[in-house]
Amino acid sequence: MTHPTVPAGRTHLDNGGRAPWHPLARTAFLQALDDGWADPRRLHTEGRRAAALLDGAREAVAGVLGARTEEVRFTPSHTASLHAAVAHVTQARRRHGSDVVVGAVERAAVLHAADRSAPPGGRRVTVPVDHHGRVDADAFAAAVSAGDVALAALQHANGEVGTTQPVDAVHEATRAAGVPLLVDAGASVGHAVVGPAWDVLAADPADWGAPAGVGIVAVRHRTRTVPTGPEDPEPWAPGGVSVPAAFAAAVALQAVNEDRSHEDARRRSLVEDVRARVAQIPDVEVVGDPSGRLPHVVTFSFLYVDGEALVSELDRAGFAVGSGSACTASTLEPSHVLAAMGVLTHGNVRIALDRSTTSADVERFLDVLPGAVATVRDMLGVQGL
């Protein structure tokens, strides 16, 4: 089924972090515009109606995450969730430790927050990853148990290459050390089972087909946090959040969770086909763990190819894809994830399959890709090397 928001003749395969809205998210959002437009902190009827929608959304999200309703908060975005989680936990644990232990392929928001939020005298301790992008659980445990650690952060899975992380084993180690574990599940929730091995968890509604402009953070009761910003009734979301966006996020999460098993099998099969077909193109490296991975993400890098040029060439052919290593005007830096893995950091293409992505969409992409690679190599004058 072609998603109604994708223009005719185009195929959107860059659904990681910002997927097309789930149809039920759209319905819920429009309903909440009528019923939840008022300030939920007000005591009048309209405010109470908005508050009821927000409370119901928190309860629904908690049910999927395996948390208590009161442990779930909505935030302005996934990045805001990660920034606040790192800051609030490290602030609360200033007397217990000063270092922040992270995996080398964590989202940039976590790495930057760790650099900024580490208490005085603290530092960011980075645990390296293997060729697939997975941290070694024993190495992570050793870093946490070394002492003077305020917080540990480990993603559930990497949204750039799809590799899942040993969260259960790491959580055992952090609990034994008395250190809270922040799990960035922004690429996983809505696509894969995220178990109870976390103390703080961040999830990204835009990744599962809900509106952007809202994030989710869940904090276990046993985990202490201290707000770091100016005083506000809602320290996780100063000024409050959009009730329609939060309500739509919860409805969409319930919907995708119901068909998750079917979608897991369907999209995993498509990704396996992509990995096999792409591997036949000369001078390519398909990255990420071939089995221990998210069901919908696949990444590959081409030698003698500029990533930005390849993304543009595919865009001209009607395919929207991502590139984990394309230089941007703001950083001019390759992907830190690919660099940490020791794989090709240029000529990179990342695709993430939505629930609306069909096998025909993938087949057309695979038919076009070899020619697009050849065209870019011709432009660079490197054919036949």
N, C-alpha and C positions, 0 to 999 in steps of 0.2 A: 504494500500500500504506500503510495507516494504521500508524504506529509504535506498538508495543505499550505504550509508556510514556505515550502521550498519551490522556487520558480520552476515552471515547466521546462524540461530539457536539461535540468541540472540535478546532480546527485550530491547530497551533503554527507561527507564521510568524516567530518571534523566535529564529532559530537561529544568529545571529552571535555567536561567542564562547562559546556553550554550546549545542551541538546535542545531540539525543537520541543515545544510544549506538548506534554501528553494531553490528549483530548479532554480527559477529566480534570486536568489542572485548569484548562481554559474555562470549563463550565463552573468549577468551584470558585475561580477568581471572579467571574462575572456575578455569581451569586453573592459573594462576600462584598462586592462593591455596593450592593443594595443593602445588605444586612450588617456589614461590619465597617462602615466608613467612619464611624464616630471614634472618639478617643476612648479606649477600653479602660482608662483610669478614672473616667467620670462615673458618677453615681446615678445618673439619670437612665431612663429606659434604653436609649440608644447606646449609651456607653456600656451598659450591662450586656446588651446584645452583642456588641463587638467583643467584650471580654469573654463571653461564652464561646464565641467562635475561636478565640485565641486559646482558651483553655482546652477546648476540644481538639484543636490542632496539636497542642503539646501532648495530650493523652494519646492521640493516634501515633505520633512519632515515637513516643516512649514505648508503645507496644511493639513496634517494629524493632527498635534498638535493644529491647530487653532492659529498659531502665524504668525508674519511677517517674511519674508525671512531673513531680516537683524537681527532678534532677535535670529536666530538659529546658533549655532557653533558646529563644530565637535571637539572632544577631543581624546586623546589616548585611553581612556577606560571609563567604567562607574564609576569605583572608582576614576579616575582622575577627572571626572566631579563633583562628590560629594565633593571631597577634595577642588577643586578650587572654587566651588560655595560657600561653607561655608567660605573659606578664603577671597575671593574677596568681598563678601557682608559685612562681619564683619569688614574688613579693611575700607570699605567705610563709615561705620556707627560708627566709634570709638567715635565720639562726641555725638552720639544719645543714645548709650547704650552699655553695656558690657556683658550681659548675652546671652546665646543661649538656647532657649527652644526647647526640643525635646521629642518625644514619647519614651517610654521605649523599644519598639521593633523595633526601627529604625535599619537600616543596620549598622554594625560595622564601616564602613567607615565614616558614618555621626557622630556617637558617638565619634570616635577618632578625627575627624576633629574639632568637637565642643570643645573638651577638649584642643586641641592645638591652635585653632584660636580665642578663646574668648579673647577680648581685656584685657589689664591689669586691674586687679580688678574684672574681670568677672568670670562667672562660667557656667557650664552646668546645666540647670534646667530640670530635667527629670519628665515627666508626666506619672503616672502609667497607666496600661491597665487592662481591665477586663479579665474574664476567657477565652474569645474568642480571646483576643489579640487586642482589640479595645480601643483606648483612649476615655475618656469622653470629649466631646466637651466643656462643661462648665468649666471643670477643666483646660483644655488647654487654654481656653479664659482667665481664671483668672490668669494663669501664665504669659500670654503675656501682660495682662493689668496691671500687678503689677509695671511696669515701669523698666527702665534701661535694656531694651531688644534690642539687636542688630539684632537678626535673630530668626525666628522660623522655624523648620523643621518637616514635617510630611509626611510619605510615603503615596502613594495613596492606596496601598494594600501591605500586608506582603507576601513576596515571600516564606516564610517558612511554613506558615499555611494557606495562602490564604485570610485571613480576610481583608475586605476593611475598610478604615478609613473615618471619617466624615469630609472630606476635605472641602466641601462647607461651612459648619458651622464654621470651624476653620478659613477659609480664610476671612469670614465676620468679625470675631473677630480681626484678625491680621490687616486687612485694617482699622478697626475702631481705632486700637491702633497705626497705622502708622508704623507697623513692617512688613518687607518683609517675605513672606512664601516660603520656598524651599520645593518643592514636589518631592520626590524620586518616580518616576513612572517606575523604572527599571523592576519591575515584572508585570506591567500593560499594558504599551504601546504595541500594537500588539495583545493584548488579550481582552482588555476591553476599554470602552469609558472613556477617561480622559478629563474632562471638562476644562473650562477656569479658574478654581479657583486656580491660582498659580501666583507667581511673578517670581520665578526661577523654572525650571523643568529639571530633568535629566532623560534620557531614555537610555536603554541598547540594542543596535542592536543584540548582541549575543543571547539575550533572545527570539527574534522573528525569528531566523533562518538566521541571517546575520553573516558576519565574526567577530571574536573577534579582538581586537586591534583597535577598534574605539568606541567612545562614543558620546553622544549628550547632549548638554545643551542648553536650551532656556532661555533668560533673557528678560523680558518685558522692554520696553523703559523707563518706569517710575522708574525702579529699578536701582539704582546707584551701580556700582562695581569699585573696584580699584585693579589692579594686585598686587600680593604679591611677585612674583619671580623676577629674573633678567630681565632687559628690553628685550623684544622680539616683533617682528612685530605681532605675534599671541600669546597673553598672555594666552589664553585658551588651546593652543596646541603648546608650544614652539618647533620650528623647523618644524611645519606643521604636517599634517596627511596623511595617505595613501589615495590617490584619489580613487583607485579601491575599497578599503574597504568602504569608505564613499558612493560611488555610489551604490555599492551592498546593503548597508544598506537601502538606500532610496528606491530602487526598491523593495526590500523584504518587506519593511514597507507598501508600496502602495498595494502590492499583498495580504498581510495578512489582511489589512484593508478592502479590497473588500469582502473577504469571512468571515469576523469576525462574523457576525450574525449567519451564518450557523455553524461555528466552535464553537461558544459559546454554542449553543443548544446541539450540538453533544457531546462535551467534558463535559459539565455540567451534561448531562445524565449519562455518564460513571463514573464521579466522584460520583454521587449520588449512583450508584450501588456499587462502591468501599466502600463508607462509610457504606452502609447497610450490605454488606457481611462481612467486616472486624469486624464490631461491634458484630458479632456472635462468634468470637474467644474469648476464656476465657481470662479474665484479660487484656483487651485492653482499651485504651482511644483514641477515635477519636477526634482530636482537631481542633480548628478553627470554625468560625461561619458556621452553616450548610446552610445558605442561602445568607447572605451578604458577598460574597466571589468572588474570581477569578474563572473562569470557569474550570481551568485545573489543579489546585493544590489541593492535599489532603495529610494530615499528620496524623499519628497515632503512639501511643507509647504502648509498651507491658511491663507489670510488669514481673519481674523475667527474663528479657532478656537483654543481652548486645547488644547495637545498632551496634557496629562495627562487632560483630560476626554474627548478623543477616544479615547485608549488605553483608558480605562475603559469607554466606550460600546461599543467593539469587543470588549472582553473579555466584556461582558454578552451580546454576540451570539455568543460562542463562539470568538473569534479572539484569539490572543496575538500582539501585535506590539510592536515597540520604538519608542522615540521619542528621537531624538538631541537634541531640544531641550526635552524635558519638564523643568521645574524639579524638583529633588529636595530633600528635607528637609535634606540635608547641605550643599548648595552654594547653592541658590536661584539658580543661574546657568544661562543658556542654553548650548547647545552651542558650544564654542570653534571647532569645525570649521565649522559653518554660518556663524558670525560671521566667520571668516577668509575664507570664500568670498564674503561679501557677499550672501547669500541670506536668505530668511525664516528666522528662528530660533524661530518659534512655530508651533503647529498642525502639528507634524512627526510623520510616521509612517515608520518604517524596517522593512522586511521582509527577511528572509534565508531563502531556500528551502533546505530540507534535501533529501537524496536521497529521503526518504520523502514529500516534498510532491508531490501530484499536480496535474494540470491541473484536475481537479474541485475540489480545495481552493482553487486560485487563482480559479476562476470564481465559487465561492460568496462568496469574500471581495470580489471586484469587484462582485458584486450587492448586497452589504450596505453597502459603503463609502459610496456617495452618501447613503443614508438616515442613516447614522451622523453624517456631516458636517452634514447638515441639522438633525438633532436637537440637536447641540451648538450650532450657530448659533442655533437657536430658544431654547435655554437662555440664551444670552448676549444675546438680543434683537437680533440683527444680520441677520436675514433681510431680503432685498430691498434691501440696500445696493449 
